[in-house]
Amino acid sequence: MARRYDRCLAEAIAEKSHTELIDGLAIEMRPVPDDGRPHVLDPRILANTLPKLSGDKPDVAMDDVMAMRKRPIKETLRIDGGGAARTTRLMWFGGRGIPVHIWAPTPTPPDAPIAVYLHGGGFAYGCVEERDPMLRYLSEAAGCVVAYPEYRLAPENPYPAAVDDCEGCIRWLADHAGEYGFDISKLTVLGDSAGGSLTNAMVMRLADSLPVKLAVTMYALVDAYPATRGMDFSYERYEHLPEQEEACFNRVDRIKDAGVEPFYTGNDSDLLANPEISAWHAEDVSMFPRTVVAYSEFDFLRCQNERWARRLAAEGIDVRCVRYCGCDHGFLERFGVEPQGEDFINLVAEEMRRAF
């Protein structure tokens, strides 16, 4: 199993990381490993972006759901031993069957932790194969069982279908913990983009019955409500190299102009202020456990992620804020191709070892 990069690049990200205090928030900077210039776009992401700017390989419009579902999956690679075995089960609850994919290390440690991964894709698309190598690696690195539910997608199944399915999956896992050898009290929930929104929803929904012990989000959708979604956004916040301006802003605008949230709410913009979609609008966040808020430097959602991390910290939540410098939205889907994905999973495994 080979990486597309030298392993030393992933190691360098951790070695060169440092913390900066910005407007009262401690932000852990995970740097571009092979270009030390501040605010440089990662060379692998730049190489992937240039064909889009020239029109040789245009982006699929994110609000074209059918096109997004049919697009070829991004290149993703298995790395290291591949010792985690994957099985797929059909969970039955609420009168419907929902597939769940489960990875477990061989052998599985007694009373292993459980990590539930909630995928991104604007609540409307998402593919397990783009995340299989990453979740297989997480299972090995953290010595944990990993579960990935295929929750129902919008627009065919608008809110609260995805939230209901994710909750149902976690409750199903609690009932089957003995079968897979994990301890449901050692529950981590993590997700990217829309999956970050779902992760926050799980923290709130399960607080009184199956509390999440560690929450991890990557470039999460925290505020989809039109009146506040871009509250902290300004292009001036995105420092960049002058010669890379077009490429950097292309990455920012990719999410700023995505327009996928209406699919999830049936065009009911008021519903986007529901805390189960936009955690920023929750009146009470005291139930949040240790929370890792990670995101990319050149992502529209960076501003709201930093705003969210500041709020959690101000309200006494143990929060770790992590910025992946030089990166864009979606880099986790290129696991094994871009070293930041490996570093992120190592970070999650470190957090799980600390928690459990």
Secondary structure, 3 states (H helix, E strand, C coil): CCCCCCHHHHHHHHHHCEEEEECCEEEEEECCCCCCCCCCCCHHHHHHHHHHHHCCCCCCCCCCHHHHHHCCCCCCCCCCCCCCEEEEEEEEECCEEEEEEEEECCCCCCCEEEEEEECCCCCCCCCHHHCHHHHHHHHHHHCCEEEEECCCCCCCCCCCHHHHHHHHHHHHHHHCHHHHCEEEEEEEEEEECHHHHHHHHHHHHCCCCCCCCEEEEECCCCCCCCCCCCCCCCHHHCCCCHHHHHHHHHHHHHHHCCCCHHHHHCCCHHHHHCCCCCHHHCCCCCCCCEEEEEEEEECCCHHHHHHHHHHHHHCCCCEEEEEEEEEECCHHHHECCEHHHHHHHHHHHHHHHHHC
